Amino acid sequence: MSYPLIRLLQQKAIPVQQSCRVLEVSRSGFYEARSRVANPMICKTSAYLRAAFMASHQSYGSRRLVTVLNFTRSNPQCEQRDTPNSG
């Protein structure tokens, strides 16, 4: 929470060293946070697991979600379930 404030103060010509000392955070932590990616990528697996959890009305636990994930990985037909029937 304090890193965006330090960045704002830096833009207003207040040294990073002084801001970090007053807010009691490390300068290395500030520079590390600045180099991190702002929006982490969401992989297909986590999106699929979230969808399965929501489809279960949030009742699936970790063991059942692992079972669902292993089942879909071993059965390529599961990906075709979402396509409409042609008949």
C-alpha positions in Angstrom: 0.0 0.0 0.0 2.8 2.4 0.7 4.7 1.7 -2.5 2.3 3.6 -4.7 2.6 6.5 -2.3 6.4 6.4 -2.5 6.1 6.5 -6.3 3.8 9.5 -6.1 6.1 11.3 -3.8 9.0 10.5 -6.1 7.2 12.2 -8.9 6.8 15.3 -6.7 10.7 15.4 -6.3 10.8 13.8 -2.8 13.7 11.3 -2.6 12.9 7.6 -2.4 15.3 7.1 0.4 13.6 9.7 2.6 10.1 8.4 1.8 11.1 4.8 2.6 12.6 5.9 5.9 9.5 7.9 7.0 7.1 5.1 5.9 9.5 2.4 7.4 9.8 0.3 4.3 12.9 -0.9 2.6 14.2 0.7 -0.5 15.0 -2.7 -2.0 11.4 -3.7 -1.4 10.1 -0.6 -3.2 12.3 -1.2 -6.2 11.4 -4.9 -6.3 7.7 -4.0 -6.2 8.2 -1.5 -9.0 9.8 -4.2 -11.2 6.9 -6.7 -10.7 4.3 -7.3 -13.3 1.2 -5.2 -12.5 -1.4 -7.8 -13.7 -0.5 -11.4 -13.3 -1.5 -13.7 -16.2 -4.3 -16.2 -15.6 -3.6 -19.6 -17.0 -6.3 -21.8 -18.6 -6.1 -24.3 -15.8 -6.9 -21.8 -13.1 -9.8 -20.4 -15.2 -11.1 -23.9 -15.8 -10.9 -24.8 -12.1 -12.7 -21.6 -11.1 -15.4 -22.4 -13.6 -15.8 -26.0 -12.2 -15.9 -24.6 -8.7 -18.6 -22.1 -9.6 -20.6 -24.7 -11.5 -20.7 -26.9 -8.4 -22.3 -24.0 -6.6 -19.0 -23.6 -4.7 -19.3 -27.0 -3.1 -16.3 -28.8 -4.7 -13.3 -29.0 -2.4 -9.6 -29.4 -3.5 -9.8 -33.2 -3.8 -12.8 -33.1 -6.1 -11.3 -30.3 -8.2 -8.1 -32.3 -8.6 -10.3 -35.3 -9.8 -12.1 -33.1 -12.3 -8.8 -31.7 -13.6 -7.3 -35.1 -14.0 -10.4 -36.5 -15.7 -10.4 -33.7 -18.2 -6.7 -34.0 -19.0 -7.1 -37.7 -19.7 -10.3 -37.4 -21.8 -10.0 -35.1 -24.8 -13.7 -35.5 -25.5 -14.5 -33.4 -22.5 -13.4 -30.3 -24.4 -16.1 -31.0 -27.0 -18.9 -31.0 -24.4 -19.4 -27.2 -24.8 -20.0 -27.4 -28.5 -23.6 -27.5 -29.7 -25.0 -30.8 -31.0 -25.3 -30.9 -34.8 -28.3 -33.1 -34.8 
